[in-house]
Amino acid sequence: MSQAVAAGLDGRAQVSALFRWSALFMMSFVVLGVYYAYDALNPIGGMLVRELGISEAEFGVLKQTAVSIPNVLILIVGGIIIDRIGARLGGGIFAFACLLGTLLTAVGGQMESYWVMFFGRILFGSGVESLLIAQNKIITKWFAGKELSLAFAINLAICRFGTLFAFMSVNGMANSMGWQNTLWAIAGLMAVCFATFIVYTFMDRHMERKVSVQEEKSDQIDFKQVFGLPASFWFITALCVTFYCAVFPFLDFATQVFEARFGMSEAYGSTVAGAVIMLTIVFTPFFGWLCDRIGRRATMMIIGASLIVPIHLAIGFLGGGTPAARPAEPFLDIVVFQWYAVFPFNGTDAIPILPVMCLGIAFSLVPAAMWPSVARMVDQKRLGTAYGIMFLIQNIGLMGMSPMVGWGKLPFQASAFGPFQVSMMLLAGLGLIGAIFAVLLKIADRKAAVSIEVPEGR
């Protein structure tokens, strides 16, 4: 073990649990706000189409493409910059970009100007993923050698709450106070998140002075360091893009899939799909804790990726209950929250609800093991670059895969396949490829200097 690493571990041992967990929850709150702002346009998409006089395609550009374009262009550069100037300063810059982006979007909404909102979303997108990179470096800084996987998992669960809250609250807010005021409320939330990040930076600086823990930084901005990352990193990156491309595009079309394959109503199908997010909130921290206790991260990624194959094949090719047997009214209805009488209350819908529940478990298992594994296999001074590459490749994959899943609905008109069955085969194939990369990762890990298969702290 190098003297620098040993000193870092000794210094980290002096940091109180109160500070570490306070830092984690503060950073998680910041990113919860980012996830909320990212997904907030979905529930009011219909209002924006009507009020702004735009098409559904133009709304898709506003919601997704405007955010994705800067992500693709800036991610590796953002990661390298964070490695050079540090997560504290770099994260503050990108958090400020997110704040300015939501403010400009709100201004565009007040002006009812599509293009002002569009440039606001671009500005917001220029900070989103790079802020996540800074956050991951901050978590690694204070939790490496301790509860690293649990910390990442709790952070992921809190971030999922941001998406869940957006879908639960934004439409109700827009109906009660108007969609323009809702955009200003979102900007207000981002202002609170930015202020929280600033408070954290003062806490972080104070703790650095108190103990001998310093964030390792690159000596210079060097794009050549991209090629110096270990083989195991490239295997986990390939797993990342195949796994996420097998999950997120399915969730984008899940309501349509359930309607076409099983005759579910839009509201009921949306609730079934929402079970995936609910389960990740519950299970991701558990699997993170398990990784810290027993290790076996590559093994867990093999299991999680392999589950994708039977899950999507079951949804694509197995029959479900009859539409008449499904509930028309929510089983539980509290203000904006509606939960329909799904499995186990309605036994006729064991398919596809059982595969969906398994998807929630797989979607908890792989991320809980994957993200902290990167922090174990890559030097801290190159960690921002590594996460930047992962986010970049993931975004490129998602941009290409989502249209392909939508295309997969069409071949039933001219072939033996039913609606979305080609899509489900495609997603199952991605799960199989991801499992292969997970196996290659486990093989490569045997030669690694720091194994991801051992418990945290060893």
C-alpha positions, 0 to 999 in steps of 0.5 A: 500500500502506498504512503498516500493511500495509507495516510488517506485511510488513517485520516479517514479513520479520524472522520466522525460518522456524523460528518460522513453521513451528513455529507452523503445526505447533503450531496444526495439531496442536491442530486435528488433535486437534479433528478426532480428537475430532469424528469419534471417535464414528463408529467406536464408534457400534455400541457406544454404541447397545448400551451406552447403549440408544439408537437409531441416530437418537439416536446421530446426534443425539449425534454430529452434531446436538449439535455442529452446533447451537452452530455455527449459533448462535455462528459469526458471533458467534465470528468477530466476537469473535475480530476484536475480542479477537484470535485468541490470546485468542479461540482460547484461549477456544474451545480451552478449550471444546473441552477441557471438552466432551470431559471432560464427554463422558467423564464422561457415558460413565463414568456411562453417561448419554446426556444428560450426553454430549449436553451435553458434545458441545454444549459441544465444538461451541461451540468447534470452528468458532470455534477453526478461525477463530482458527487461520486468522487465526493462519496468515494473520498469519505467512504472508501475503505468503509461503507462505500457500497452502502453509501453509493446504494443509499445515494442511488435510492435517494436519487430515485426518490427525485424521479418518483416525487416528480411523477407524483407531484408535478402534475398536481402542482401544475393543475393547482398553480399553473405550469409556469409557476411550477417551473419557477418552483422547480428553479427554487428547489434547484436554488436550495440544492445549490445552496446546500452544495455550497454549505457542503464545500465549507464543511469539506474544507474544514474537515480536510484541514482537521484530518489528513484526507486530501482529494487526489488531483491530476497534475494537468489536464491530460486526455491520454489518461483515458487510455491508461484505465485498466481492462476491468474498467472497460468490461464494467463500462460495457456492462453498464451500457448494455444493462442500462440500455436493457432497462431505461428504454423499456421503462420509457415504453412500459405503459405502451408495452403493457397496453399492447401485450396485456390490454392494460389501461394507461393508468394501471400500466404506469403504476405497474411500471412504477413498481420498478422504481419503488423496489429499487428504493427498497432493495438498493441500500440492502444490496449495497450493505451486502457488497460491503459485508461479503464483497462478490460484486462481480458475481452480483453483477453476473446474477443481475444482468442474467436476470434481464434475459428471462424477465424480458422474454416473459413480458414479450412472450407469456400471456397475462390475465384478461382485461376484464379481471383488472381493477378499474379503480385504485386500491389506494388513492392518496392525493396525487398518489394512486396504487392499483390492486396489483399483485398479489391483490390481483392474481390474474396479473402474475404475468407481467407483474412478477417479471416487473418485480424481478426487474426491480430487484435486478435494477437494484442489484447491478447498480449497487455493485457496479458504481462502487466497483469503479472507485475500487479499480481506478485511482482517485485522481482519474476517477472523474475521467472514468465516470465521465467515460461511463456516463458518455457511453451510457448516454450514447447507447440510450439515445440509440436504443430507445428509438429501436424499442419503439420500432420493435412495435411495428414488425407484428404488422408484417411478421409472425411476431406480436407487438413489442415482441421484437423489442423484448427479444432485443432487450433480452439480448442486451441482458445476455451480452451484459452477463457475458461482460460481467463474466469477463469482468470477474475473470479480469478481476483475478489479476487486479491489484485491488479486487472488487470481490472482497469486502470493503476495507480489505 
